[in-house]
């Protein structure tokens, strides 16, 4: 039996907290290929969320919470530098 350390509810809550903030997205494209970019989480919906890239990225920009849970998509918050 496979033990899960988190559930979709926790992932939804974490993604909701990142909404409107800059994030780093790393997407597993299969066969040891990865794509990564910076963007902003715009929409958070019941079954998926959307990411708007900072530059012209031609890949997929909406993801399901299951993809995050299965580590197909990794989302990390970018720390903002304090303004002086």
PyMOL Python script that loads the backbone (N, CA, C, O; Angstrom):
from pymol import cmd

cmd.read_pdbstr("""\
ATOM      1  N   UNK A   1       0.844  -1.181   0.000  1.00  0.00           N
ATOM      2  CA  UNK A   1       0.000   0.000   0.000  1.00  0.00           C
ATOM      3  C   UNK A   1       0.884   1.237   0.000  1.00  0.00           C
ATOM      4  O   UNK A   1       1.864   1.311   0.741  1.00  0.00           O
ATOM      5  N   UNK A   2       0.533   2.205  -0.833  1.00  0.00           N
ATOM      6  CA  UNK A   2       1.301   3.440  -0.922  1.00  0.00           C
ATOM      7  C   UNK A   2       0.725   4.459   0.059  1.00  0.00           C
ATOM      8  O   UNK A   2      -0.478   4.721   0.068  1.00  0.00           O
ATOM      9  N   UNK A   3       1.592   5.020   0.871  1.00  0.00           N
ATOM     10  CA  UNK A   3       1.153   6.036   1.816  1.00  0.00           C
ATOM     11  C   UNK A   3       1.287   7.407   1.168  1.00  0.00           C
ATOM     12  O   UNK A   3       2.314   7.717   0.564  1.00  0.00           O
ATOM     13  N   UNK A   4       0.255   8.222   1.294  1.00  0.00           N
ATOM     14  CA  UNK A   4       0.324   9.584   0.787  1.00  0.00           C
ATOM     15  C   UNK A   4       0.591  10.525   1.957  1.00  0.00           C
ATOM     16  O   UNK A   4       0.006  10.383   3.030  1.00  0.00           O
ATOM     17  N   UNK A   5       1.469  11.471   1.736  1.00  0.00           N
ATOM     18  CA  UNK A   5       1.835  12.402   2.793  1.00  0.00           C
ATOM     19  C   UNK A   5       0.990  13.666   2.758  1.00  0.00           C
ATOM     20  O   UNK A   5       0.964  14.422   3.729  1.00  0.00           O
ATOM     21  N   UNK A   6       0.313  13.897   1.669  1.00  0.00           N
ATOM     22  CA  UNK A   6      -0.595  15.030   1.600  1.00  0.00           C
ATOM     23  C   UNK A   6      -1.772  14.658   0.714  1.00  0.00           C
ATOM     24  O   UNK A   6      -1.709  13.706  -0.065  1.00  0.00           O
ATOM     25  N   UNK A   7      -2.823  15.410   0.845  1.00  0.00           N
ATOM     26  CA  UNK A   7      -3.988  15.140   0.017  1.00  0.00           C
ATOM     27  C   UNK A   7      -4.297  16.344  -0.863  1.00  0.00           C
ATOM     28  O   UNK A   7      -3.667  17.394  -0.742  1.00  0.00           O
ATOM     29  N   UNK A   8      -5.243  16.184  -1.722  1.00  0.00           N
ATOM     30  CA  UNK A   8      -5.573  17.244  -2.683  1.00  0.00           C
ATOM     31  C   UNK A   8      -6.083  18.489  -1.962  1.00  0.00           C
ATOM     32  O   UNK A   8      -5.843  19.604  -2.425  1.00  0.00           O
ATOM     33  N   UNK A   9      -6.767  18.326  -0.860  1.00  0.00           N
ATOM     34  CA  UNK A   9      -7.270  19.478  -0.110  1.00  0.00           C
ATOM     35  C   UNK A   9      -6.146  20.386   0.376  1.00  0.00           C
ATOM     36  O   UNK A   9      -6.257  21.611   0.314  1.00  0.00           O
ATOM     37  N   UNK A  10      -5.064  19.781   0.859  1.00  0.00           N
ATOM     38  CA  UNK A  10      -3.914  20.573   1.309  1.00  0.00           C
ATOM     39  C   UNK A  10      -3.240  21.272   0.130  1.00  0.00           C
ATOM     40  O   UNK A  10      -2.787  22.410   0.252  1.00  0.00           O
ATOM     41  N   UNK A  11      -3.180  20.594  -0.997  1.00  0.00           N
ATOM     42  CA  UNK A  11      -2.563  21.189  -2.187  1.00  0.00           C
ATOM     43  C   UNK A  11      -3.404  22.362  -2.679  1.00  0.00           C
ATOM     44  O   UNK A  11      -2.858  23.403  -3.043  1.00  0.00           O
ATOM     45  N   UNK A  12      -4.724  22.206  -2.696  1.00  0.00           N
ATOM     46  CA  UNK A  12      -5.604  23.306  -3.112  1.00  0.00           C
ATOM     47  C   UNK A  12      -5.424  24.520  -2.215  1.00  0.00           C
ATOM     48  O   UNK A  12      -5.378  25.654  -2.691  1.00  0.00           O
ATOM     49  N   UNK A  13      -5.323  24.275  -0.916  1.00  0.00           N
ATOM     50  CA  UNK A  13      -5.154  25.375   0.031  1.00  0.00           C
ATOM     51  C   UNK A  13      -3.820  26.087  -0.192  1.00  0.00           C
ATOM     52  O   UNK A  13      -3.760  27.315  -0.136  1.00  0.00           O
ATOM     53  N   UNK A  14      -2.757  25.335  -0.441  1.00  0.00           N
ATOM     54  CA  UNK A  14      -1.437  25.929  -0.677  1.00  0.00           C
ATOM     55  C   UNK A  14      -1.429  26.731  -1.979  1.00  0.00           C
ATOM     56  O   UNK A  14      -0.866  27.825  -2.022  1.00  0.00           O
ATOM     57  N   UNK A  15      -2.045  26.205  -3.038  1.00  0.00           N
ATOM     58  CA  UNK A  15      -2.103  26.912  -4.316  1.00  0.00           C
ATOM     59  C   UNK A  15      -2.933  28.185  -4.163  1.00  0.00           C
ATOM     60  O   UNK A  15      -2.589  29.217  -4.740  1.00  0.00           O
ATOM     61  N   UNK A  16      -4.006  28.124  -3.404  1.00  0.00           N
ATOM     62  CA  UNK A  16      -4.861  29.302  -3.171  1.00  0.00           C
ATOM     63  C   UNK A  16      -4.068  30.412  -2.486  1.00  0.00           C
ATOM     64  O   UNK A  16      -4.282  31.589  -2.774  1.00  0.00           O
ATOM     65  N   UNK A  17      -3.152  30.051  -1.581  1.00  0.00           N
ATOM     66  CA  UNK A  17      -2.318  31.046  -0.907  1.00  0.00           C
ATOM     67  C   UNK A  17      -1.328  31.698  -1.874  1.00  0.00           C
ATOM     68  O   UNK A  17      -0.931  32.845  -1.668  1.00  0.00           O
ATOM     69  N   UNK A  18      -0.924  30.980  -2.926  1.00  0.00           N
ATOM     70  CA  UNK A  18       0.016  31.513  -3.914  1.00  0.00           C
ATOM     71  C   UNK A  18      -0.671  32.359  -4.978  1.00  0.00           C
ATOM     72  O   UNK A  18       0.010  32.969  -5.803  1.00  0.00           O
ATOM     73  N   UNK A  19      -2.002  32.412  -4.983  1.00  0.00           N
ATOM     74  CA  UNK A  19      -2.728  33.116  -6.037  1.00  0.00           C
ATOM     75  C   UNK A  19      -2.326  34.589  -6.080  1.00  0.00           C
ATOM     76  O   UNK A  19      -2.319  35.272  -5.056  1.00  0.00           O
ATOM     77  N   UNK A  20      -1.993  35.066  -7.280  1.00  0.00           N
ATOM     78  CA  UNK A  20      -1.597  36.453  -7.477  1.00  0.00           C
ATOM     79  C   UNK A  20      -0.145  36.735  -7.165  1.00  0.00           C
ATOM     80  O   UNK A  20       0.289  37.883  -7.258  1.00  0.00           O
ATOM     81  N   UNK A  21       0.620  35.719  -6.796  1.00  0.00           N
ATOM     82  CA  UNK A  21       2.025  35.890  -6.432  1.00  0.00           C
ATOM     83  C   UNK A  21       2.931  35.232  -7.467  1.00  0.00           C
ATOM     84  O   UNK A  21       2.513  34.344  -8.210  1.00  0.00           O
ATOM     85  N   UNK A  22       4.170  35.685  -7.497  1.00  0.00           N
ATOM     86  CA  UNK A  22       5.163  35.124  -8.412  1.00  0.00           C
ATOM     87  C   UNK A  22       5.563  33.730  -7.939  1.00  0.00           C
ATOM     88  O   UNK A  22       5.837  33.517  -6.758  1.00  0.00           O
ATOM     89  N   UNK A  23       5.592  32.786  -8.875  1.00  0.00           N
ATOM     90  CA  UNK A  23       5.977  31.413  -8.565  1.00  0.00           C
ATOM     91  C   UNK A  23       6.957  30.900  -9.621  1.00  0.00           C
ATOM     92  O   UNK A  23       7.028  31.419 -10.735  1.00  0.00           O
ATOM     93  N   UNK A  24       7.698  29.881  -9.242  1.00  0.00           N
ATOM     94  CA  UNK A  24       8.583  29.162 -10.153  1.00  0.00           C
ATOM     95  C   UNK A  24       7.905  27.840 -10.458  1.00  0.00           C
ATOM     96  O   UNK A  24       7.543  27.107  -9.538  1.00  0.00           O
ATOM     97  N   UNK A  25       7.727  27.522 -11.738  1.00  0.00           N
ATOM     98  CA  UNK A  25       7.022  26.315 -12.165  1.00  0.00           C
ATOM     99  C   UNK A  25       8.000  25.406 -12.895  1.00  0.00           C
ATOM    100  O   UNK A  25       8.701  25.840 -13.809  1.00  0.00           O
ATOM    101  N   UNK A  26       8.043  24.142 -12.487  1.00  0.00           N
ATOM    102  CA  UNK A  26       8.856  23.138 -13.165  1.00  0.00           C
ATOM    103  C   UNK A  26       7.917  22.013 -13.585  1.00  0.00           C
ATOM    104  O   UNK A  26       7.245  21.407 -12.751  1.00  0.00           O
ATOM    105  N   UNK A  27       7.880  21.740 -14.896  1.00  0.00           N
ATOM    106  CA  UNK A  27       6.944  20.768 -15.459  1.00  0.00           C
ATOM    107  C   UNK A  27       7.731  19.586 -16.006  1.00  0.00           C
ATOM    108  O   UNK A  27       8.691  19.764 -16.755  1.00  0.00           O
ATOM    109  N   UNK A  28       7.321  18.374 -15.627  1.00  0.00           N
ATOM    110  CA  UNK A  28       7.920  17.154 -16.146  1.00  0.00           C
ATOM    111  C   UNK A  28       7.244  16.835 -17.474  1.00  0.00           C
ATOM    112  O   UNK A  28       6.044  16.559 -17.513  1.00  0.00           O
ATOM    113  N   UNK A  29       8.012  16.872 -18.563  1.00  0.00           N
ATOM    114  CA  UNK A  29       7.482  16.609 -19.895  1.00  0.00           C
ATOM    115  C   UNK A  29       7.619  15.145 -20.295  1.00  0.00           C
ATOM    116  O   UNK A  29       7.182  14.761 -21.380  1.00  0.00           O
ATOM    117  N   UNK A  30       8.214  14.330 -19.443  1.00  0.00           N
ATOM    118  CA  UNK A  30       8.406  12.916 -19.745  1.00  0.00           C
ATOM    119  C   UNK A  30       9.772  12.653 -20.339  1.00  0.00           C
ATOM    120  O   UNK A  30      10.399  13.556 -20.892  1.00  0.00           O
ATOM    121  N   UNK A  31      10.233  11.422 -20.229  1.00  0.00           N
ATOM    122  CA  UNK A  31      11.532  10.996 -20.759  1.00  0.00           C
ATOM    123  C   UNK A  31      12.670  11.899 -20.301  1.00  0.00           C
ATOM    124  O   UNK A  31      13.518  12.304 -21.096  1.00  0.00           O
ATOM    125  N   UNK A  32      12.674  12.207 -19.015  1.00  0.00           N
ATOM    126  CA  UNK A  32      13.711  13.030 -18.387  1.00  0.00           C
ATOM    127  C   UNK A  32      13.826  14.426 -18.996  1.00  0.00           C
ATOM    128  O   UNK A  32      14.909  15.011 -19.010  1.00  0.00           O
ATOM    129  N   UNK A  33      12.725  14.953 -19.493  1.00  0.00           N
ATOM    130  CA  UNK A  33      12.701  16.315 -20.023  1.00  0.00           C
ATOM    131  C   UNK A  33      11.881  17.189 -19.083  1.00  0.00           C
ATOM    132  O   UNK A  33      10.791  16.809 -18.655  1.00  0.00           O
ATOM    133  N   UNK A  34      12.415  18.353 -18.769  1.00  0.00           N
ATOM    134  CA  UNK A  34      11.738  19.288 -17.883  1.00  0.00           C
ATOM    135  C   UNK A  34      11.685  20.655 -18.534  1.00  0.00           C
ATOM    136  O   UNK A  34      12.566  21.018 -19.314  1.00  0.00           O
ATOM    137  N   UNK A  35      10.665  21.398 -18.214  1.00  0.00           N
ATOM    138  CA  UNK A  35      10.547  22.780 -18.635  1.00  0.00           C
ATOM    139  C   UNK A  35      10.285  23.608 -17.385  1.00  0.00           C
ATOM    140  O   UNK A  35       9.491  23.210 -16.533  1.00  0.00           O
ATOM    141  N   UNK A  36      10.934  24.732 -17.273  1.00  0.00           N
ATOM    142  CA  UNK A  36      10.722  25.566 -16.097  1.00  0.00           C
ATOM    143  C   UNK A  36      10.617  27.023 -16.512  1.00  0.00           C
ATOM    144  O   UNK A  36      11.241  27.459 -17.480  1.00  0.00           O
ATOM    145  N   UNK A  37       9.827  27.754 -15.772  1.00  0.00           N
ATOM    146  CA  UNK A  37       9.622  29.175 -16.033  1.00  0.00           C
ATOM    147  C   UNK A  37       9.058  29.853 -14.799  1.00  0.00           C
ATOM    148  O   UNK A  37       8.614  29.195 -13.857  1.00  0.00           O
ATOM    149  N   UNK A  38       9.081  31.174 -14.819  1.00  0.00           N
ATOM    150  CA  UNK A  38       8.495  31.974 -13.749  1.00  0.00           C
ATOM    151  C   UNK A  38       7.181  32.538 -14.250  1.00  0.00           C
ATOM    152  O   UNK A  38       7.039  32.866 -15.428  1.00  0.00           O
ATOM    153  N   UNK A  39       6.226  32.647 -13.347  1.00  0.00           N
ATOM    154  CA  UNK A  39       4.924  33.173 -13.726  1.00  0.00           C
ATOM    155  C   UNK A  39       4.112  33.541 -12.503  1.00  0.00           C
ATOM    156  O   UNK A  39       4.627  33.594 -11.386  1.00  0.00           O
ATOM    157  N   UNK A  40       2.837  33.793 -12.731  1.00  0.00           N
ATOM    158  CA  UNK A  40       1.925  34.191 -11.661  1.00  0.00           C
ATOM    159  C   UNK A  40       0.687  33.312 -11.731  1.00  0.00           C
ATOM    160  O   UNK A  40       0.142  33.088 -12.811  1.00  0.00           O
ATOM    161  N   UNK A  41       0.242  32.813 -10.582  1.00  0.00           N
ATOM    162  CA  UNK A  41      -0.980  32.005 -10.539  1.00  0.00           C
ATOM    163  C   UNK A  41      -2.165  32.956 -10.621  1.00  0.00           C
ATOM    164  O   UNK A  41      -2.376  33.781  -9.732  1.00  0.00           O
ATOM    165  N   UNK A  42      -2.932  32.834 -11.692  1.00  0.00           N
ATOM    166  CA  UNK A  42      -4.059  33.743 -11.908  1.00  0.00           C
ATOM    167  C   UNK A  42      -5.369  33.169 -11.404  1.00  0.00           C
ATOM    168  O   UNK A  42      -6.021  33.766 -10.547  1.00  0.00           O
ATOM    169  N   UNK A  43      -5.752  32.035 -11.918  1.00  0.00           N
ATOM    170  CA  UNK A  43      -7.045  31.471 -11.575  1.00  0.00           C
ATOM    171  C   UNK A  43      -6.914  30.204 -10.758  1.00  0.00           C
ATOM    172  O   UNK A  43      -6.096  29.336 -11.061  1.00  0.00           O
ATOM    173  N   UNK A  44      -7.728  30.106  -9.719  1.00  0.00           N
ATOM    174  CA  UNK A  44      -7.786  28.886  -8.913  1.00  0.00           C
ATOM    175  C   UNK A  44      -9.227  28.400  -8.979  1.00  0.00           C
ATOM    176  O   UNK A  44     -10.143  29.073  -8.508  1.00  0.00           O
ATOM    177  N   UNK A  45      -9.416  27.230  -9.564  1.00  0.00           N
ATOM    178  CA  UNK A  45     -10.737  26.670  -9.793  1.00  0.00           C
ATOM    179  C   UNK A  45     -10.858  25.340  -9.048  1.00  0.00           C
ATOM    180  O   UNK A  45      -9.855  24.829  -8.551  1.00  0.00           O
ATOM    181  N   UNK A  46     -12.065  24.767  -8.958  1.00  0.00           N
ATOM    182  CA  UNK A  46     -12.230  23.519  -8.194  1.00  0.00           C
ATOM    183  C   UNK A  46     -11.374  22.348  -8.673  1.00  0.00           C
ATOM    184  O   UNK A  46     -10.947  21.536  -7.852  1.00  0.00           O
ATOM    185  N   UNK A  47     -11.111  22.236  -9.980  1.00  0.00           N
ATOM    186  CA  UNK A  47     -10.364  21.075 -10.452  1.00  0.00           C
ATOM    187  C   UNK A  47      -9.015  21.414 -11.067  1.00  0.00           C
ATOM    188  O   UNK A  47      -8.228  20.507 -11.337  1.00  0.00           O
ATOM    189  N   UNK A  48      -8.720  22.699 -11.299  1.00  0.00           N
ATOM    190  CA  UNK A  48      -7.431  23.078 -11.869  1.00  0.00           C
ATOM    191  C   UNK A  48      -7.085  24.513 -11.500  1.00  0.00           C
ATOM    192  O   UNK A  48      -7.903  25.241 -10.938  1.00  0.00           O
ATOM    193  N   UNK A  49      -5.850  24.906 -11.829  1.00  0.00           N
ATOM    194  CA  UNK A  49      -5.415  26.282 -11.632  1.00  0.00           C
ATOM    195  C   UNK A  49      -4.611  26.704 -12.854  1.00  0.00           C
ATOM    196  O   UNK A  49      -4.055  25.864 -13.560  1.00  0.00           O
ATOM    197  N   UNK A  50      -4.553  28.013 -13.100  1.00  0.00           N
ATOM    198  CA  UNK A  50      -3.865  28.524 -14.276  1.00  0.00           C
ATOM    199  C   UNK A  50      -2.672  29.367 -13.865  1.00  0.00           C
ATOM    200  O   UNK A  50      -2.700  30.063 -12.850  1.00  0.00           O
ATOM    201  N   UNK A  51      -1.618  29.290 -14.677  1.00  0.00           N
ATOM    202  CA  UNK A  51      -0.398  30.053 -14.445  1.00  0.00           C
ATOM    203  C   UNK A  51      -0.133  30.892 -15.694  1.00  0.00           C
ATOM    204  O   UNK A  51      -0.131  30.371 -16.809  1.00  0.00           O
ATOM    205  N   UNK A  52       0.091  32.193 -15.502  1.00  0.00           N
ATOM    206  CA  UNK A  52       0.447  33.066 -16.612  1.00  0.00           C
ATOM    207  C   UNK A  52       1.949  33.289 -16.577  1.00  0.00           C
ATOM    208  O   UNK A  52       2.458  33.870 -15.618  1.00  0.00           O
ATOM    209  N   UNK A  53       2.673  32.841 -17.600  1.00  0.00           N
ATOM    210  CA  UNK A  53       4.126  33.000 -17.623  1.00  0.00           C
ATOM    211  C   UNK A  53       4.531  34.466 -17.760  1.00  0.00           C
ATOM    212  O   UNK A  53       3.792  35.275 -18.322  1.00  0.00           O
ATOM    213  N   UNK A  54       5.720  34.799 -17.236  1.00  0.00           N
ATOM    214  CA  UNK A  54       6.240  36.159 -17.354  1.00  0.00           C
ATOM    215  C   UNK A  54       6.707  36.458 -18.767  1.00  0.00           C
ATOM    216  O   UNK A  54       6.717  37.618 -19.178  1.00  0.00           O
ATOM    217  N   UNK A  55       7.089  35.454 -19.505  1.00  0.00           N
ATOM    218  CA  UNK A  55       7.548  35.638 -20.885  1.00  0.00           C
ATOM    219  C   UNK A  55       6.689  34.766 -21.799  1.00  0.00           C
ATOM    220  O   UNK A  55       5.773  34.087 -21.334  1.00  0.00           O
ATOM    221  N   UNK A  56       6.974  34.785 -23.054  1.00  0.00           N
ATOM    222  CA  UNK A  56       6.181  34.011 -24.012  1.00  0.00           C
ATOM    223  C   UNK A  56       6.582  32.537 -23.963  1.00  0.00           C
ATOM    224  O   UNK A  56       7.533  32.118 -24.623  1.00  0.00           O
ATOM    225  N   UNK A  57       5.863  31.783 -23.194  1.00  0.00           N
ATOM    226  CA  UNK A  57       6.088  30.342 -23.067  1.00  0.00           C
ATOM    227  C   UNK A  57       4.986  29.649 -23.846  1.00  0.00           C
ATOM    228  O   UNK A  57       3.808  29.954 -23.660  1.00  0.00           O
ATOM    229  N   UNK A  58       5.347  28.737 -24.701  1.00  0.00           N
ATOM    230  CA  UNK A  58       4.368  28.107 -25.579  1.00  0.00           C
ATOM    231  C   UNK A  58       3.819  26.800 -25.030  1.00  0.00           C
ATOM    232  O   UNK A  58       3.202  26.036 -25.773  1.00  0.00           O
ATOM    233  N   UNK A  59       4.025  26.530 -23.767  1.00  0.00           N
ATOM    234  CA  UNK A  59       3.581  25.266 -23.200  1.00  0.00           C
ATOM    235  C   UNK A  59       2.255  25.382 -22.470  1.00  0.00           C
ATOM    236  O   UNK A  59       1.553  26.389 -22.564  1.00  0.00           O
ATOM    237  N   UNK A  60       1.938  24.340 -21.753  1.00  0.00           N
ATOM    238  CA  UNK A  60       0.690  24.255 -21.011  1.00  0.00           C
ATOM    239  C   UNK A  60       0.728  25.203 -19.818  1.00  0.00           C
ATOM    240  O   UNK A  60       1.719  25.239 -19.087  1.00  0.00           O
ATOM    241  N   UNK A  61      -0.321  25.955 -19.618  1.00  0.00           N
ATOM    242  CA  UNK A  61      -0.335  26.900 -18.501  1.00  0.00           C
ATOM    243  C   UNK A  61      -1.480  26.657 -17.527  1.00  0.00           C
ATOM    244  O   UNK A  61      -1.705  27.478 -16.638  1.00  0.00           O
ATOM    245  N   UNK A  62      -2.203  25.562 -17.666  1.00  0.00           N
ATOM    246  CA  UNK A  62      -3.186  25.189 -16.651  1.00  0.00           C
ATOM    247  C   UNK A  62      -2.885  23.769 -16.201  1.00  0.00           C
ATOM    248  O   UNK A  62      -2.556  22.899 -17.008  1.00  0.00           O
ATOM    249  N   UNK A  63      -3.001  23.554 -14.913  1.00  0.00           N
ATOM    250  CA  UNK A  63      -2.602  22.286 -14.319  1.00  0.00           C
ATOM    251  C   UNK A  63      -3.664  21.818 -13.340  1.00  0.00           C
ATOM    252  O   UNK A  63      -4.382  22.628 -12.755  1.00  0.00           O
ATOM    253  N   UNK A  64      -3.758  20.512 -13.165  1.00  0.00           N
ATOM    254  CA  UNK A  64      -4.663  19.956 -12.166  1.00  0.00           C
ATOM    255  C   UNK A  64      -3.899  19.768 -10.856  1.00  0.00           C
ATOM    256  O   UNK A  64      -2.670  19.703 -10.841  1.00  0.00           O
ATOM    257  N   UNK A  65      -4.635  19.685  -9.781  1.00  0.00           N
ATOM    258  CA  UNK A  65      -4.021  19.489  -8.468  1.00  0.00           C
ATOM    259  C   UNK A  65      -3.390  18.099  -8.369  1.00  0.00           C
ATOM    260  O   UNK A  65      -2.431  17.905  -7.622  1.00  0.00           O
ATOM    261  N   UNK A  66      -3.924  17.136  -9.119  1.00  0.00           N
ATOM    262  CA  UNK A  66      -3.367  15.783  -9.130  1.00  0.00           C
ATOM    263  C   UNK A  66      -1.962  15.779  -9.728  1.00  0.00           C
ATOM    264  O   UNK A  66      -1.114  14.994  -9.304  1.00  0.00           O
ATOM    265  N   UNK A  67      -1.704  16.651 -10.714  1.00  0.00           N
ATOM    266  CA  UNK A  67      -0.370  16.738 -11.299  1.00  0.00           C
ATOM    267  C   UNK A  67       0.641  17.243 -10.266  1.00  0.00           C
ATOM    268  O   UNK A  67       1.798  16.823 -10.275  1.00  0.00           O
ATOM    269  N   UNK A  68       0.217  18.119  -9.398  1.00  0.00           N
ATOM    270  CA  UNK A  68       1.100  18.605  -8.332  1.00  0.00           C
ATOM    271  C   UNK A  68       1.323  17.487  -7.317  1.00  0.00           C
ATOM    272  O   UNK A  68       2.444  17.283  -6.851  1.00  0.00           O
ATOM    273  N   UNK A  69       0.261  16.768  -6.978  1.00  0.00           N
ATOM    274  CA  UNK A  69       0.367  15.693  -5.999  1.00  0.00           C
ATOM    275  C   UNK A  69       1.271  14.571  -6.493  1.00  0.00           C
ATOM    276  O   UNK A  69       1.976  13.956  -5.693  1.00  0.00           O
ATOM    277  N   UNK A  70       1.266  14.292  -7.791  1.00  0.00           N
ATOM    278  CA  UNK A  70       2.091  13.229  -8.379  1.00  0.00           C
ATOM    279  C   UNK A  70       3.466  13.724  -8.804  1.00  0.00           C
ATOM    280  O   UNK A  70       4.226  12.974  -9.417  1.00  0.00           O
ATOM    281  N   UNK A  71       3.799  14.966  -8.493  1.00  0.00           N
ATOM    282  CA  UNK A  71       5.098  15.587  -8.797  1.00  0.00           C
ATOM    283  C   UNK A  71       5.355  15.733 -10.294  1.00  0.00           C
ATOM    284  O   UNK A  71       6.510  15.779 -10.717  1.00  0.00           O
ATOM    285  N   UNK A  72       4.310  15.804 -11.090  1.00  0.00           N
ATOM    286  CA  UNK A  72       4.474  16.119 -12.506  1.00  0.00           C
ATOM    287  C   UNK A  72       4.707  17.617 -12.681  1.00  0.00           C
ATOM    288  O   UNK A  72       5.344  18.051 -13.641  1.00  0.00           O
ATOM    289  N   UNK A  73       4.181  18.402 -11.736  1.00  0.00           N
ATOM    290  CA  UNK A  73       4.347  19.852 -11.720  1.00  0.00           C
ATOM    291  C   UNK A  73       4.823  20.248 -10.330  1.00  0.00           C
ATOM    292  O   UNK A  73       4.249  19.828  -9.326  1.00  0.00           O
ATOM    293  N   UNK A  74       5.875  21.061 -10.278  1.00  0.00           N
ATOM    294  CA  UNK A  74       6.403  21.541  -9.005  1.00  0.00           C
ATOM    295  C   UNK A  74       6.243  23.056  -8.980  1.00  0.00           C
ATOM    296  O   UNK A  74       6.684  23.751  -9.896  1.00  0.00           O
ATOM    297  N   UNK A  75       5.609  23.560  -7.928  1.00  0.00           N
ATOM    298  CA  UNK A  75       5.368  24.992  -7.772  1.00  0.00           C
ATOM    299  C   UNK A  75       6.139  25.462  -6.545  1.00  0.00           C
ATOM    300  O   UNK A  75       6.010  24.890  -5.463  1.00  0.00           O
ATOM    301  N   UNK A  76       6.941  26.508  -6.721  1.00  0.00           N
ATOM    302  CA  UNK A  76       7.677  27.096  -5.601  1.00  0.00           C
ATOM    303  C   UNK A  76       7.453  28.598  -5.600  1.00  0.00           C
ATOM    304  O   UNK A  76       7.490  29.241  -6.649  1.00  0.00           O
ATOM    305  N   UNK A  77       7.221  29.149  -4.424  1.00  0.00           N
ATOM    306  CA  UNK A  77       7.032  30.584  -4.301  1.00  0.00           C
ATOM    307  C   UNK A  77       8.384  31.287  -4.420  1.00  0.00           C
ATOM    308  O   UNK A  77       9.377  30.847  -3.841  1.00  0.00           O
ATOM    309  N   UNK A  78       8.407  32.382  -5.176  1.00  0.00           N
ATOM    310  CA  UNK A  78       9.628  33.179  -5.313  1.00  0.00           C
ATOM    311  C   UNK A  78       9.632  34.197  -4.186  1.00  0.00           C
ATOM    312  O   UNK A  78       8.677  34.954  -4.010  1.00  0.00           O
ATOM    313  N   UNK A  79      10.705  34.205  -3.437  1.00  0.00           N
ATOM    314  CA  UNK A  79      10.816  35.152  -2.328  1.00  0.00           C
ATOM    315  C   UNK A  79      11.054  36.549  -2.869  1.00  0.00           C
ATOM    316  O   UNK A  79      11.945  36.770  -3.689  1.00  0.00           O
ATOM    317  N   UNK A  80      10.250  37.484  -2.403  1.00  0.00           N
ATOM    318  CA  UNK A  80      10.370  38.875  -2.824  1.00  0.00           C
ATOM    319  C   UNK A  80      11.486  39.549  -2.036  1.00  0.00           C
ATOM    320  O   UNK A  80      11.605  39.354  -0.826  1.00  0.00           O
ATOM    321  N   UNK A  81      12.296  40.336  -2.719  1.00  0.00           N
ATOM    322  CA  UNK A  81      13.353  41.082  -2.048  1.00  0.00           C
ATOM    323  C   UNK A  81      12.741  42.265  -1.335  1.00  0.00           C
ATOM    324  O   UNK A  81      11.879  42.937  -1.901  1.00  0.00           O
ATOM    325  N   UNK A  82      13.158  42.544  -0.103  1.00  0.00           N
ATOM    326  CA  UNK A  82      12.603  43.707   0.591  1.00  0.00           C
ATOM    327  C   UNK A  82      13.035  44.993  -0.097  1.00  0.00           C
ATOM    328  O   UNK A  82      14.196  45.158  -0.469  1.00  0.00           O
ATOM    329  N   UNK A  83      12.078  45.900  -0.257  1.00  0.00           N
ATOM    330  CA  UNK A  83      12.390  47.171  -0.887  1.00  0.00           C
ATOM    331  C   UNK A  83      12.930  48.135   0.150  1.00  0.00           C
ATOM    332  O   UNK A  83      12.403  48.237   1.257  1.00  0.00           O
ATOM    333  N   UNK A  84      14.007  48.852  -0.226  1.00  0.00           N
ATOM    334  CA  UNK A  84      14.598  49.777   0.739  1.00  0.00           C
ATOM    335  C   UNK A  84      14.280  51.209   0.423  1.00  0.00           C
ATOM    336  O   UNK A  84      14.707  52.110   1.146  1.00  0.00           O
TER     337      UNK A  84
END
""", "prot")
cmd.dss("prot")
cmd.show_as("cartoon", "prot")
cmd.util.cbc("prot")
cmd.orient("prot")
